[in-house]
Amino acid sequence: MNRIPDVYEVTSLRNTSPIEDERVGIGFNMENGKIIRINISVSDVKMIHDSLSHSIGSSGIPSIDVSSKLPAE
């Protein structure tokens, strides 16, 4: 059973920007070669982190480092 609906695009992390004014930029590579860039609040990032930490911790999967790997364009 797939718990993630098909409306969600498959992506990989491209980069993150420095935090500025309580916001951070995050870039994603799409399978079709396009790039998605979002500007998201730090509080939303914390909510995502907390949600994933709970899910990952309960499944026994170790946490991973998702720090920026490529420079922002």
Phi and psi restraints in degrees (range 20) as a CNS / XPLOR table:
assign (resid 1 and name C) (resid 2 and name N)
       (resid 2 and name CA) (resid 2 and name C) 1.0 -87.8 20.0 2
assign (resid 2 and name N) (resid 2 and name CA)
       (resid 2 and name C) (resid 3 and name N) 1.0 118.1 20.0 2
assign (resid 2 and name C) (resid 3 and name N)
       (resid 3 and name CA) (resid 3 and name C) 1.0 -87.1 20.0 2
assign (resid 3 and name N) (resid 3 and name CA)
       (resid 3 and name C) (resid 4 and name N) 1.0 -12.4 20.0 2
assign (resid 3 and name C) (resid 4 and name N)
       (resid 4 and name CA) (resid 4 and name C) 1.0 -102.2 20.0 2
assign (resid 4 and name N) (resid 4 and name CA)
       (resid 4 and name C) (resid 5 and name N) 1.0 115.6 20.0 2
assign (resid 4 and name C) (resid 5 and name N)
       (resid 5 and name CA) (resid 5 and name C) 1.0 -60.3 20.0 2
assign (resid 5 and name N) (resid 5 and name CA)
       (resid 5 and name C) (resid 6 and name N) 1.0 151.9 20.0 2
assign (resid 5 and name C) (resid 6 and name N)
       (resid 6 and name CA) (resid 6 and name C) 1.0 -63.6 20.0 2
assign (resid 6 and name N) (resid 6 and name CA)
       (resid 6 and name C) (resid 7 and name N) 1.0 -14.8 20.0 2
assign (resid 6 and name C) (resid 7 and name N)
       (resid 7 and name CA) (resid 7 and name C) 1.0 -69.7 20.0 2
assign (resid 7 and name N) (resid 7 and name CA)
       (resid 7 and name C) (resid 8 and name N) 1.0 -15.3 20.0 2
assign (resid 7 and name C) (resid 8 and name N)
       (resid 8 and name CA) (resid 8 and name C) 1.0 -84.7 20.0 2
assign (resid 8 and name N) (resid 8 and name CA)
       (resid 8 and name C) (resid 9 and name N) 1.0 128.4 20.0 2
assign (resid 8 and name C) (resid 9 and name N)
       (resid 9 and name CA) (resid 9 and name C) 1.0 -76.0 20.0 2
assign (resid 9 and name N) (resid 9 and name CA)
       (resid 9 and name C) (resid 10 and name N) 1.0 141.6 20.0 2
assign (resid 9 and name C) (resid 10 and name N)
       (resid 10 and name CA) (resid 10 and name C) 1.0 -80.2 20.0 2
assign (resid 10 and name N) (resid 10 and name CA)
       (resid 10 and name C) (resid 11 and name N) 1.0 125.7 20.0 2
assign (resid 10 and name C) (resid 11 and name N)
       (resid 11 and name CA) (resid 11 and name C) 1.0 -138.4 20.0 2
assign (resid 11 and name N) (resid 11 and name CA)
       (resid 11 and name C) (resid 12 and name N) 1.0 169.7 20.0 2
assign (resid 11 and name C) (resid 12 and name N)
       (resid 12 and name CA) (resid 12 and name C) 1.0 -131.2 20.0 2
assign (resid 12 and name N) (resid 12 and name CA)
       (resid 12 and name C) (resid 13 and name N) 1.0 152.5 20.0 2
assign (resid 12 and name C) (resid 13 and name N)
       (resid 13 and name CA) (resid 13 and name C) 1.0 -68.0 20.0 2
assign (resid 13 and name N) (resid 13 and name CA)
       (resid 13 and name C) (resid 14 and name N) 1.0 131.2 20.0 2
assign (resid 13 and name C) (resid 14 and name N)
       (resid 14 and name CA) (resid 14 and name C) 1.0 -100.8 20.0 2
assign (resid 14 and name N) (resid 14 and name CA)
       (resid 14 and name C) (resid 15 and name N) 1.0 -51.5 20.0 2
assign (resid 14 and name C) (resid 15 and name N)
       (resid 15 and name CA) (resid 15 and name C) 1.0 -166.1 20.0 2
assign (resid 15 and name N) (resid 15 and name CA)
       (resid 15 and name C) (resid 16 and name N) 1.0 167.4 20.0 2
assign (resid 15 and name C) (resid 16 and name N)
       (resid 16 and name CA) (resid 16 and name C) 1.0 -131.7 20.0 2
assign (resid 16 and name N) (resid 16 and name CA)
       (resid 16 and name C) (resid 17 and name N) 1.0 153.8 20.0 2
assign (resid 16 and name C) (resid 17 and name N)
       (resid 17 and name CA) (resid 17 and name C) 1.0 -101.7 20.0 2
assign (resid 17 and name N) (resid 17 and name CA)
       (resid 17 and name C) (resid 18 and name N) 1.0 168.0 20.0 2
assign (resid 17 and name C) (resid 18 and name N)
       (resid 18 and name CA) (resid 18 and name C) 1.0 -64.7 20.0 2
assign (resid 18 and name N) (resid 18 and name CA)
       (resid 18 and name C) (resid 19 and name N) 1.0 155.3 20.0 2
assign (resid 18 and name C) (resid 19 and name N)
       (resid 19 and name CA) (resid 19 and name C) 1.0 -76.3 20.0 2
assign (resid 19 and name N) (resid 19 and name CA)
       (resid 19 and name C) (resid 20 and name N) 1.0 134.5 20.0 2
assign (resid 19 and name C) (resid 20 and name N)
       (resid 20 and name CA) (resid 20 and name C) 1.0 -144.0 20.0 2
assign (resid 20 and name N) (resid 20 and name CA)
       (resid 20 and name C) (resid 21 and name N) 1.0 128.5 20.0 2
assign (resid 20 and name C) (resid 21 and name N)
       (resid 21 and name CA) (resid 21 and name C) 1.0 52.8 20.0 2
assign (resid 21 and name N) (resid 21 and name CA)
       (resid 21 and name C) (resid 22 and name N) 1.0 42.3 20.0 2
assign (resid 21 and name C) (resid 22 and name N)
       (resid 22 and name CA) (resid 22 and name C) 1.0 63.1 20.0 2
assign (resid 22 and name N) (resid 22 and name CA)
       (resid 22 and name C) (resid 23 and name N) 1.0 27.8 20.0 2
assign (resid 22 and name C) (resid 23 and name N)
       (resid 23 and name CA) (resid 23 and name C) 1.0 -135.2 20.0 2
assign (resid 23 and name N) (resid 23 and name CA)
       (resid 23 and name C) (resid 24 and name N) 1.0 157.2 20.0 2
assign (resid 23 and name C) (resid 24 and name N)
       (resid 24 and name CA) (resid 24 and name C) 1.0 -141.3 20.0 2
assign (resid 24 and name N) (resid 24 and name CA)
       (resid 24 and name C) (resid 25 and name N) 1.0 144.2 20.0 2
assign (resid 24 and name C) (resid 25 and name N)
       (resid 25 and name CA) (resid 25 and name C) 1.0 -94.4 20.0 2
assign (resid 25 and name N) (resid 25 and name CA)
       (resid 25 and name C) (resid 26 and name N) 1.0 139.1 20.0 2
assign (resid 25 and name C) (resid 26 and name N)
       (resid 26 and name CA) (resid 26 and name C) 1.0 -133.2 20.0 2
assign (resid 26 and name N) (resid 26 and name CA)
       (resid 26 and name C) (resid 27 and name N) 1.0 130.0 20.0 2
assign (resid 26 and name C) (resid 27 and name N)
       (resid 27 and name CA) (resid 27 and name C) 1.0 -109.7 20.0 2
assign (resid 27 and name N) (resid 27 and name CA)
       (resid 27 and name C) (resid 28 and name N) 1.0 143.9 20.0 2
assign (resid 27 and name C) (resid 28 and name N)
       (resid 28 and name CA) (resid 28 and name C) 1.0 -129.7 20.0 2
assign (resid 28 and name N) (resid 28 and name CA)
       (resid 28 and name C) (resid 29 and name N) 1.0 140.9 20.0 2
assign (resid 28 and name C) (resid 29 and name N)
       (resid 29 and name CA) (resid 29 and name C) 1.0 -91.7 20.0 2
assign (resid 29 and name N) (resid 29 and name CA)
       (resid 29 and name C) (resid 30 and name N) 1.0 129.3 20.0 2
assign (resid 29 and name C) (resid 30 and name N)
       (resid 30 and name CA) (resid 30 and name C) 1.0 -93.2 20.0 2
assign (resid 30 and name N) (resid 30 and name CA)
       (resid 30 and name C) (resid 31 and name N) 1.0 159.8 20.0 2
assign (resid 30 and name C) (resid 31 and name N)
       (resid 31 and name CA) (resid 31 and name C) 1.0 -62.4 20.0 2
assign (resid 31 and name N) (resid 31 and name CA)
       (resid 31 and name C) (resid 32 and name N) 1.0 -27.3 20.0 2
assign (resid 31 and name C) (resid 32 and name N)
       (resid 32 and name CA) (resid 32 and name C) 1.0 -84.9 20.0 2
assign (resid 32 and name N) (resid 32 and name CA)
       (resid 32 and name C) (resid 33 and name N) 1.0 6.1 20.0 2
assign (resid 32 and name C) (resid 33 and name N)
       (resid 33 and name CA) (resid 33 and name C) 1.0 93.3 20.0 2
assign (resid 33 and name N) (resid 33 and name CA)
       (resid 33 and name C) (resid 34 and name N) 1.0 -11.8 20.0 2
assign (resid 33 and name C) (resid 34 and name N)
       (resid 34 and name CA) (resid 34 and name C) 1.0 -76.2 20.0 2
assign (resid 34 and name N) (resid 34 and name CA)
       (resid 34 and name C) (resid 35 and name N) 1.0 163.3 20.0 2
assign (resid 34 and name C) (resid 35 and name N)
       (resid 35 and name CA) (resid 35 and name C) 1.0 -119.3 20.0 2
assign (resid 35 and name N) (resid 35 and name CA)
       (resid 35 and name C) (resid 36 and name N) 1.0 134.6 20.0 2
assign (resid 35 and name C) (resid 36 and name N)
       (resid 36 and name CA) (resid 36 and name C) 1.0 -107.3 20.0 2
assign (resid 36 and name N) (resid 36 and name CA)
       (resid 36 and name C) (resid 37 and name N) 1.0 131.4 20.0 2
assign (resid 36 and name C) (resid 37 and name N)
       (resid 37 and name CA) (resid 37 and name C) 1.0 -123.9 20.0 2
assign (resid 37 and name N) (resid 37 and name CA)
       (resid 37 and name C) (resid 38 and name N) 1.0 129.0 20.0 2
assign (resid 37 and name C) (resid 38 and name N)
       (resid 38 and name CA) (resid 38 and name C) 1.0 -121.5 20.0 2
assign (resid 38 and name N) (resid 38 and name CA)
       (resid 38 and name C) (resid 39 and name N) 1.0 153.8 20.0 2
assign (resid 38 and name C) (resid 39 and name N)
       (resid 39 and name CA) (resid 39 and name C) 1.0 -118.7 20.0 2
assign (resid 39 and name N) (resid 39 and name CA)
       (resid 39 and name C) (resid 40 and name N) 1.0 107.6 20.0 2
assign (resid 39 and name C) (resid 40 and name N)
       (resid 40 and name CA) (resid 40 and name C) 1.0 -124.7 20.0 2
assign (resid 40 and name N) (resid 40 and name CA)
       (resid 40 and name C) (resid 41 and name N) 1.0 149.2 20.0 2
assign (resid 40 and name C) (resid 41 and name N)
       (resid 41 and name CA) (resid 41 and name C) 1.0 -72.0 20.0 2
assign (resid 41 and name N) (resid 41 and name CA)
       (resid 41 and name C) (resid 42 and name N) 1.0 150.1 20.0 2
assign (resid 41 and name C) (resid 42 and name N)
       (resid 42 and name CA) (resid 42 and name C) 1.0 -61.0 20.0 2
assign (resid 42 and name N) (resid 42 and name CA)
       (resid 42 and name C) (resid 43 and name N) 1.0 -35.9 20.0 2
assign (resid 42 and name C) (resid 43 and name N)
       (resid 43 and name CA) (resid 43 and name C) 1.0 -65.0 20.0 2
assign (resid 43 and name N) (resid 43 and name CA)
       (resid 43 and name C) (resid 44 and name N) 1.0 -35.6 20.0 2
assign (resid 43 and name C) (resid 44 and name N)
       (resid 44 and name CA) (resid 44 and name C) 1.0 -68.8 20.0 2
assign (resid 44 and name N) (resid 44 and name CA)
       (resid 44 and name C) (resid 45 and name N) 1.0 -38.4 20.0 2
assign (resid 44 and name C) (resid 45 and name N)
       (resid 45 and name CA) (resid 45 and name C) 1.0 -61.7 20.0 2
assign (resid 45 and name N) (resid 45 and name CA)
       (resid 45 and name C) (resid 46 and name N) 1.0 -42.0 20.0 2
assign (resid 45 and name C) (resid 46 and name N)
       (resid 46 and name CA) (resid 46 and name C) 1.0 -62.2 20.0 2
assign (resid 46 and name N) (resid 46 and name CA)
       (resid 46 and name C) (resid 47 and name N) 1.0 -38.8 20.0 2
assign (resid 46 and name C) (resid 47 and name N)
       (resid 47 and name CA) (resid 47 and name C) 1.0 -64.3 20.0 2
assign (resid 47 and name N) (resid 47 and name CA)
       (resid 47 and name C) (resid 48 and name N) 1.0 -42.4 20.0 2
assign (resid 47 and name C) (resid 48 and name N)
       (resid 48 and name CA) (resid 48 and name C) 1.0 -63.0 20.0 2
assign (resid 48 and name N) (resid 48 and name CA)
       (resid 48 and name C) (resid 49 and name N) 1.0 -45.9 20.0 2
assign (resid 48 and name C) (resid 49 and name N)
       (resid 49 and name CA) (resid 49 and name C) 1.0 -57.8 20.0 2
assign (resid 49 and name N) (resid 49 and name CA)
       (resid 49 and name C) (resid 50 and name N) 1.0 -48.0 20.0 2
assign (resid 49 and name C) (resid 50 and name N)
       (resid 50 and name CA) (resid 50 and name C) 1.0 -61.9 20.0 2
assign (resid 50 and name N) (resid 50 and name CA)
       (resid 50 and name C) (resid 51 and name N) 1.0 -41.7 20.0 2
assign (resid 50 and name C) (resid 51 and name N)
       (resid 51 and name CA) (resid 51 and name C) 1.0 -64.6 20.0 2
assign (resid 51 and name N) (resid 51 and name CA)
       (resid 51 and name C) (resid 52 and name N) 1.0 -45.6 20.0 2
assign (resid 51 and name C) (resid 52 and name N)
       (resid 52 and name CA) (resid 52 and name C) 1.0 -69.2 20.0 2
assign (resid 52 and name N) (resid 52 and name CA)
       (resid 52 and name C) (resid 53 and name N) 1.0 -38.2 20.0 2
assign (resid 52 and name C) (resid 53 and name N)
       (resid 53 and name CA) (resid 53 and name C) 1.0 -60.0 20.0 2
assign (resid 53 and name N) (resid 53 and name CA)
       (resid 53 and name C) (resid 54 and name N) 1.0 -41.1 20.0 2
assign (resid 53 and name C) (resid 54 and name N)
       (resid 54 and name CA) (resid 54 and name C) 1.0 -66.5 20.0 2
assign (resid 54 and name N) (resid 54 and name CA)
       (resid 54 and name C) (resid 55 and name N) 1.0 -46.3 20.0 2
assign (resid 54 and name C) (resid 55 and name N)
       (resid 55 and name CA) (resid 55 and name C) 1.0 -66.1 20.0 2
assign (resid 55 and name N) (resid 55 and name CA)
       (resid 55 and name C) (resid 56 and name N) 1.0 -45.5 20.0 2
assign (resid 55 and name C) (resid 56 and name N)
       (resid 56 and name CA) (resid 56 and name C) 1.0 -66.7 20.0 2
assign (resid 56 and name N) (resid 56 and name CA)
       (resid 56 and name C) (resid 57 and name N) 1.0 -43.4 20.0 2
assign (resid 56 and name C) (resid 57 and name N)
       (resid 57 and name CA) (resid 57 and name C) 1.0 -61.3 20.0 2
assign (resid 57 and name N) (resid 57 and name CA)
       (resid 57 and name C) (resid 58 and name N) 1.0 -38.8 20.0 2
assign (resid 57 and name C) (resid 58 and name N)
       (resid 58 and name CA) (resid 58 and name C) 1.0 -76.6 20.0 2
assign (resid 58 and name N) (resid 58 and name CA)
       (resid 58 and name C) (resid 59 and name N) 1.0 -19.7 20.0 2
assign (resid 58 and name C) (resid 59 and name N)
       (resid 59 and name CA) (resid 59 and name C) 1.0 -95.0 20.0 2
assign (resid 59 and name N) (resid 59 and name CA)
       (resid 59 and name C) (resid 60 and name N) 1.0 -9.1 20.0 2
assign (resid 59 and name C) (resid 60 and name N)
       (resid 60 and name CA) (resid 60 and name C) 1.0 84.3 20.0 2
assign (resid 60 and name N) (resid 60 and name CA)
       (resid 60 and name C) (resid 61 and name N) 1.0 3.5 20.0 2
assign (resid 60 and name C) (resid 61 and name N)
       (resid 61 and name CA) (resid 61 and name C) 1.0 -81.5 20.0 2
assign (resid 61 and name N) (resid 61 and name CA)
       (resid 61 and name C) (resid 62 and name N) 1.0 131.3 20.0 2
assign (resid 61 and name C) (resid 62 and name N)
       (resid 62 and name CA) (resid 62 and name C) 1.0 -67.6 20.0 2
assign (resid 62 and name N) (resid 62 and name CA)
       (resid 62 and name C) (resid 63 and name N) 1.0 152.1 20.0 2
assign (resid 62 and name C) (resid 63 and name N)
       (resid 63 and name CA) (resid 63 and name C) 1.0 -71.2 20.0 2
assign (resid 63 and name N) (resid 63 and name CA)
       (resid 63 and name C) (resid 64 and name N) 1.0 157.4 20.0 2
assign (resid 63 and name C) (resid 64 and name N)
       (resid 64 and name CA) (resid 64 and name C) 1.0 -125.5 20.0 2
assign (resid 64 and name N) (resid 64 and name CA)
       (resid 64 and name C) (resid 65 and name N) 1.0 154.9 20.0 2
assign (resid 64 and name C) (resid 65 and name N)
       (resid 65 and name CA) (resid 65 and name C) 1.0 -84.4 20.0 2
assign (resid 65 and name N) (resid 65 and name CA)
       (resid 65 and name C) (resid 66 and name N) 1.0 120.5 20.0 2
assign (resid 65 and name C) (resid 66 and name N)
       (resid 66 and name CA) (resid 66 and name C) 1.0 -115.3 20.0 2
assign (resid 66 and name N) (resid 66 and name CA)
       (resid 66 and name C) (resid 67 and name N) 1.0 32.9 20.0 2
assign (resid 66 and name C) (resid 67 and name N)
       (resid 67 and name CA) (resid 67 and name C) 1.0 -67.4 20.0 2
assign (resid 67 and name N) (resid 67 and name CA)
       (resid 67 and name C) (resid 68 and name N) 1.0 160.7 20.0 2
assign (resid 67 and name C) (resid 68 and name N)
       (resid 68 and name CA) (resid 68 and name C) 1.0 -56.1 20.0 2
assign (resid 68 and name N) (resid 68 and name CA)
       (resid 68 and name C) (resid 69 and name N) 1.0 134.3 20.0 2
assign (resid 68 and name C) (resid 69 and name N)
       (resid 69 and name CA) (resid 69 and name C) 1.0 -113.2 20.0 2
assign (resid 69 and name N) (resid 69 and name CA)
       (resid 69 and name C) (resid 70 and name N) 1.0 -29.6 20.0 2
assign (resid 69 and name C) (resid 70 and name N)
       (resid 70 and name CA) (resid 70 and name C) 1.0 -120.5 20.0 2
assign (resid 70 and name N) (resid 70 and name CA)
       (resid 70 and name C) (resid 71 and name N) 1.0 146.5 20.0 2
assign (resid 70 and name C) (resid 71 and name N)
       (resid 71 and name CA) (resid 71 and name C) 1.0 -68.2 20.0 2
assign (resid 71 and name N) (resid 71 and name CA)
       (resid 71 and name C) (resid 72 and name N) 1.0 148.5 20.0 2
assign (resid 71 and name C) (resid 72 and name N)
       (resid 72 and name CA) (resid 72 and name C) 1.0 -67.1 20.0 2
assign (resid 72 and name N) (resid 72 and name CA)
       (resid 72 and name C) (resid 73 and name N) 1.0 146.7 20.0 2
